[in-house]
Each structure stands twice: as structure tokens, then as C-alpha cells.
Amino acid sequence: MMSFKQFALAGAGLLLALAPAAAQTPGQRIVVEQLGSQRQEGQVRVQSNINFFVAGPTADGEDAQKLRDKAQRAIYEMAARQCDLLREVLAKDCRMESLNSNIGRQFGQQQQEGYTVNGSMSFQITLK
């Protein structure tokens, strides 16, 4: 019978062994990982993250709402183009698995007013 400590160490080792390969450029992080036990030959998961700042009003008014909508639209438009880009470079088939977007309000005397925007998206592809 495996003790709790042995079980925890085995689990941690498994997580480290399954850690994805990652490449990072300023403001964007792309992760490509092979799928686990359900992996079919040539299939990988691609994760892309982007972070940026949009300056502008953050109050409750219409201008602030338009700015938030513009920021989210940028994330959605990027996600919509990712499968086309992946097909151009390394995929023969692509399917979006998930999409997340977060907007944080930034304001104060020492900071420029605006929103920090974070987006992450995950795709399953079949390699060419």
C-alpha cells in the first residue's frame, strides 16, 4: 500500500513529466503540449495567452463601456484568427477548446487610467 507521502510525490512527478513546452514573447505566451492518454497520433493542444493595456476612462459611463467592449473584441478577434494561422503554419485541422478574457480596471494618481486586458485560448490541432 502506498503512503500519502509516496502518493503525493508520485503525483508531483507525474505533473512535472506532463509539463508543456512553452515559448514566450513580450505580451504573448504560446504553449504547445501533447494530449494525455487520449492523444491520437499527431494531435497536440496549443494554448495562446495575450496581455495588453488600453488607456482611457474607467468610470461607469458610456465611454468606459465602449472601451471595455473594444478590449474584449480584440481578444475575440485574435481567437477567431488563430485556427487560420495555425493551419498556415503547422496544423491540418484545428478546433478551439476554450477562450477566457479578463479585464482589470487601473486608476489612481500614480497610474495611467485604463484597463489591463488578459486573454487565453486553447486549441486542439492535428499536425500537418
N, C-alpha and C positions, 0 to 999 in steps of 0.2 A: 504494500500500500504506500502511495506517495504522500509525504508530509506536505503541509500547507506551504512551507518554505520552498521545498523542491518544486511544487506545483507552480508557485509564483515565479521562481527562477526560470523554469521551462517556458512559461508564458511570456516572460520578458524576452527570452532568447528568440522565441518564435516571432515576436513583434519586430525585433531588430533584424531578423533574417528577411522579413517581408517588407522592410522599409523601401519606399520607392526611390528611384534615381531622380534628381532634381537639377534644374538649371535655373538661374535667376539673373534677370536683367533689371535695371532700375525701374521700379514701379510695376513690374510684372514678373510673376513666377509661374513656370510651367513644369508640371510633374508628369512623367510617363511611368506607369507601373504595369507589370504583368498581372493579369487577373489570377485569383487564387485557384482553388481546386476545381472551379467550374470553367477554367480557362480552356478555350479551344485554340488550336494551333494558329498562331499569327494574330491573336486578339490581344490588345492592350487597352488600358484606361489612360486617358490623357486629362490632366487637370490643369487649368489655367486660372491664375489669380491676377487681379489688377487693382492698383490703389492710386488715387489721384485726389487733388484738391480743386474745388471750384469756388472762386471768390464771389461774394455777393451777399444780399440781405438774408438774415436768418430769422426774422420776426415771424409773426403769424399771418402776414399779408399775402396778397396775390403774387407779388414779385418773388417772394421766398418759395411759394408753392411751385411757380414756374421753374425756378432754379433747381428744386429737388426733382421735378419731373424730367428736366433736361439731363441731370446727372444719372438718373435711373435709366433713361433712354439710351445713354451712352453704353451702359453695361449690357442692356438687352441687344443693342445693335452689334456690339462686339461678339456676343454669344451667337447671334444669328449668322455671323460670317465665319465662325470657327470651323464648322464642318467643311465649308468650301475650301478654306485654307489648308486644313488637314488633308483633304483629298488631293489638292495640288502637290503637296509635299510628300506625304507618306502613307496615306490611307486609301484603300479602295472602297471602304464602306465606313460610315460614321453615324453615330446616334448620340444625341445629348441625353445624359442621365440625370443631371441636376444643375440648377442655377441658383445662386444666392447673391443678393445685393444688400449692402448696409450703408446707411448714410448717417454721419455724425455731425452734429452742429458744433461749429467752432466760433467762439466770440470772446471778447474781453479787451482790455486796454492794451495788453502786450501782444495781441494776436490779430491777424487779419481775419475779418469776418467772412464766413463761408461754411462750406461743408467738406468733410473728408468722406470720400466715397471708396468703398471696397466691394469688389465683386469676385466671385469664384464660380467656376463652371467645370463640369466633369463630362467627359465624352468617352464612349466605348468605340474603338475603331478596329477594323481588320486591316493589317498591314498589306501593302502592295506586294 
